[in-house]
Amino acid sequence: MARNFRIRSSQITLHVGNYTCLTYEDQNGPQKISYCGIMKNSRSFNGKTTDLGNSNVADVAIRDLELVLKFQKSVLDRLYFHSLVDNLPVKMTRMFKMLHGKIKTRKLTIKANYMLQVDLLLQVADPESLKSLDLIPLEERMRIESDVVVKTEQWEKAKALNCDMRLLNLQVEDICHFSRLSLRTHSFNAVDLDILRKVITRSSNFERLRLHDSKEQEECSDIWGPAFDSGYSSQWYFRMKDSEEKVLSIEICRSVIYFDSIEITDVSEEAIVQDYNEY
């Protein structure tokens, strides 16, 4: 099996739980190792099933992942962890200490249901290679303290974030460096949104931002003035710094706030585009 790991992979996925599998790519294309621990511990790979005896299937899967990573020379496009096992992150941390390094990946996806899992799995990625983070809860009501993630190098280095986990006590300053963002939060008020507006209109790299579960329409009107009513949403437009073509569009539709960098030609003729103002 080791010779099949020598090829560079673009994506590696480890799913551990009731169903455990490890997927990667080699010279023959996508490969998948399946592990069964219900009736009889076993591993299936390339049509061959191996009896694992009393071995823990999660431990075997992690050892196989270690073997894959030993021969991984290029930066991954994506590393995906799906964990239903409480102590998986601890085992993963031990494995990475043995490898003497972190995984180089452009995108890291973590699907978990415990704060400790997110904290430890987040830190297995090399922050210098990381561009994008996906944090997905296994339980819809999952809450984690923002300090668990925002103080990590991985959070600070990433430029894109998709977070469906509800981060408690999040500060607006913690997200200002993202060029692309989708986030669920109740933490921000209208003043925080205006801070975002100021940061974004100064940025040349901003693309889009989504804040779900936020309800600040009336308060925003107090700061930004009357909104343009499109019939189904409220919108404001602001000129970007040092640009004649780009405009920041802010739209509130139900409980979602959209920040988008758009062309000025896409603004309705009836709407007002406010001059750039960083104060």
C-alpha positions in Angstrom: 0.0 0.0 0.0 2.9 2.4 0.7 4.0 2.6 -2.9 0.5 4.0 -3.8 1.1 6.9 -1.3 4.1 8.2 -3.1 2.2 10.3 -5.6 1.2 13.9 -4.7 -2.3 14.4 -3.5 -4.5 17.5 -4.1 -7.0 16.6 -1.4 -7.1 14.4 1.7 -10.2 13.6 3.7 -10.4 11.8 7.0 -13.9 10.9 8.3 -13.9 9.2 11.7 -17.1 8.1 13.4 -19.8 5.4 12.8 -18.4 5.3 9.3 -14.6 5.7 9.0 -12.7 6.3 5.8 -9.6 8.0 4.4 -9.5 9.3 0.8 -6.6 10.7 -1.2 -5.3 10.6 -4.7 -2.4 8.7 -6.3 -1.2 7.9 -9.8 -4.3 5.7 -10.3 -6.7 8.5 -9.4 -8.9 8.9 -6.2 -8.3 6.2 -3.6 -10.4 5.2 -0.6 -9.6 3.2 2.5 -12.7 2.1 4.5 -12.6 0.9 8.0 -15.2 -1.2 9.9 -15.4 -1.5 13.6 -19.0 -2.7 14.2 -18.9 -6.5 14.1 -15.3 -7.1 13.2 -12.5 -4.6 12.9 -11.3 -4.5 9.3 -9.8 -2.3 6.6 -10.8 -2.4 3.0 -8.5 -1.1 0.3 -8.2 -1.9 -3.5 -10.7 -4.7 -3.2 -8.8 -6.4 -0.3 -10.1 -6.6 3.3 -7.7 -6.9 6.2 -8.6 -8.2 9.6 -7.5 -5.6 12.2 -8.0 -7.9 15.2 -8.3 -5.8 18.4 -6.9 -2.6 16.8 -8.9 0.6 17.1 -10.1 1.6 13.6 -9.5 5.3 14.3 -5.9 4.6 15.4 -5.3 2.6 12.2 -6.8 5.4 10.1 -4.5 7.9 11.7 -1.5 5.7 11.0 -2.6 5.4 7.4 -2.9 9.2 7.2 0.6 9.5 8.6 1.9 7.3 5.9 0.1 9.4 3.2 1.6 12.6 4.7 5.1 11.2 4.8 5.1 11.1 1.0 3.2 14.2 0.5 5.5 16.8 -1.1 3.2 19.4 -2.6 0.8 21.8 -0.9 -2.7 20.3 -0.6 -5.7 22.1 -2.2 -7.9 20.9 0.7 -7.6 19.0 4.0 -10.9 17.8 5.4 -11.5 16.4 8.9 -14.9 15.0 9.9 -14.8 13.9 13.5 -17.3 12.2 15.7 -14.7 10.8 18.0 -13.9 12.8 21.1 -10.2 12.0 21.4 -9.4 12.1 17.7 -7.7 15.6 17.9 -5.5 14.4 20.7 -4.4 11.4 18.7 -3.9 13.6 15.7 -1.7 16.1 17.7 0.5 13.2 18.8 0.9 12.0 15.3 1.9 15.5 14.0 4.5 15.8 16.7 6.1 12.6 15.4 6.0 14.0 11.9 7.8 17.2 13.2 5.6 19.6 11.2 2.2 20.8 10.1 0.2 19.9 7.0 0.6 22.3 4.1 -2.8 22.9 2.7 -4.5 25.9 1.1 -7.9 25.0 2.5 -8.8 23.4 5.8 -12.3 22.1 6.5 -13.3 20.9 10.0 -16.6 19.3 10.7 -16.9 18.6 14.5 -19.1 18.8 17.5 -16.8 19.7 20.3 -14.7 22.9 21.0 -11.6 20.9 21.8 -11.8 19.2 18.4 -11.9 22.5 16.6 -9.0 24.0 18.6 -6.6 21.1 18.1 -7.5 20.2 14.5 -7.2 23.8 13.5 -3.6 23.9 14.6 -2.5 20.9 12.5 -2.5 23.1 9.4 0.6 25.1 8.4 -0.5 28.8 8.8 1.9 30.0 6.1 0.2 27.8 3.4 -3.4 28.3 4.6 -5.7 30.5 2.6 -9.2 29.4 3.5 -11.1 28.0 6.6 -14.4 26.0 6.7 -15.7 25.4 10.2 -18.9 23.3 10.2 -20.9 22.1 13.2 -22.2 18.6 13.4 -25.0 20.0 15.7 -26.8 23.1 14.6 -26.8 24.7 18.0 -23.1 24.3 18.6 -21.5 27.3 20.3 -17.8 27.9 20.9 -15.9 30.7 22.5 -14.2 32.8 19.8 -10.9 32.9 21.7 -10.5 29.2 20.8 -10.0 30.1 17.2 -9.3 33.8 16.7 -6.0 33.7 18.6 -4.5 31.0 16.4 -2.0 31.7 13.6 -4.3 29.8 11.2 -7.2 32.2 11.8 -4.9 35.2 11.5 -3.3 34.0 8.2 -6.4 32.8 6.4 -8.0 35.2 3.9 -11.3 33.4 3.5 -13.6 32.0 6.2 -16.9 30.1 6.1 -18.1 29.5 9.7 -21.4 27.9 10.5 -20.4 27.5 14.1 -21.7 30.3 16.4 -18.7 32.1 17.8 -19.4 33.7 21.2 -18.0 37.0 22.2 -16.5 37.7 18.8 -15.0 41.1 18.2 -15.4 42.9 14.9 -11.6 43.5 14.8 -11.1 39.7 14.6 -12.7 39.4 11.1 -11.4 42.6 9.4 -8.6 40.8 7.7 -10.8 38.4 5.7 -11.4 39.2 2.0 -14.2 36.6 1.8 -16.4 35.7 4.8 -19.6 33.9 5.7 -20.4 34.0 9.4 -23.2 33.3 11.9 -23.1 35.8 14.8 -25.2 37.9 17.1 -22.2 39.8 18.4 -22.1 42.8 16.1 -24.1 46.0 16.5 -24.5 48.9 14.0 -21.3 50.6 15.2 -19.4 47.3 14.5 -20.9 47.2 11.0 -19.7 50.7 10.4 -16.2 49.7 11.5 -16.4 47.0 8.8 -17.6 49.5 6.3 -14.6 51.7 6.9 -12.1 48.8 6.7 -13.6 47.4 3.6 -13.8 50.7 1.7 -10.1 51.2 2.3 -9.3 47.6 1.1 -8.2 46.7 -2.4 -8.6 42.9 -1.9 -12.1 42.7 -0.4 -14.6 40.5 -2.3 -17.7 39.6 -0.2 -18.9 39.2 3.4 -22.1 37.5 4.8 -23.3 38.0 8.3 -26.2 35.7 9.1 -28.6 36.1 12.0 -28.0 39.8 12.3 -30.8 42.4 12.7 -29.5 45.9 12.7 -31.5 47.7 9.9 -32.9 50.6 11.9 -29.6 51.2 13.8 -27.7 51.2 10.5 -30.0 53.8 9.0 -29.2 56.1 12.0 -25.5 55.9 11.0 -25.6 55.6 7.2 -28.8 57.6 6.4 -31.9 56.3 4.6 -31.5 53.1 2.7 -32.5 52.5 -0.9 -35.6 50.2 -0.8 -35.4 47.6 -3.5 -38.8 46.2 -2.5 -37.4 43.2 -0.7 -34.2 44.6 1.0 -32.5 47.7 2.2 -29.3 48.8 0.5 -26.5 51.4 0.9 -23.7 52.2 -1.4 -20.3 53.6 -0.6 -17.4 54.6 -2.9 -14.2 52.6 -2.4 -10.9 54.5 -1.7 -8.9 55.3 -4.9 -11.3 53.7 -7.2 -13.8 55.2 -9.7 -15.3 51.9 -10.7 -15.7 49.9 -7.5 -18.5 50.5 -4.9 -19.2 48.8 -1.6 -22.8 47.5 -1.6 -24.3 46.8 1.8 -27.7 45.0 1.7 -29.9 43.8 4.6 -32.4 41.2 3.6 -34.3 39.6 6.5 -31.6 38.5 9.0 -28.7 38.5 6.6 -26.3 41.4 5.9 -24.4 41.3 2.6 -21.3 43.3 1.9 -20.1 43.1 -1.8 -17.6 44.9 -3.9 -19.5 45.7 -7.1 -19.1 47.9 -10.2 -20.6 51.3 -10.0 -22.5 50.6 -13.2 -24.4 47.9 -11.3 -25.9 50.4 -8.9 -29.5 51.4 -9.6 -29.9 54.9 -11.0 -32.3 55.8 -8.2 -29.8 54.9 -5.5 -27.4 57.3 -3.9 -23.7 56.4 -3.8 -22.1 58.0 -0.8 -18.6 59.5 -1.1 -15.6 57.7 0.4 -15.2 58.6 4.1 -12.9 56.7 6.4 -14.1 58.6 9.5 
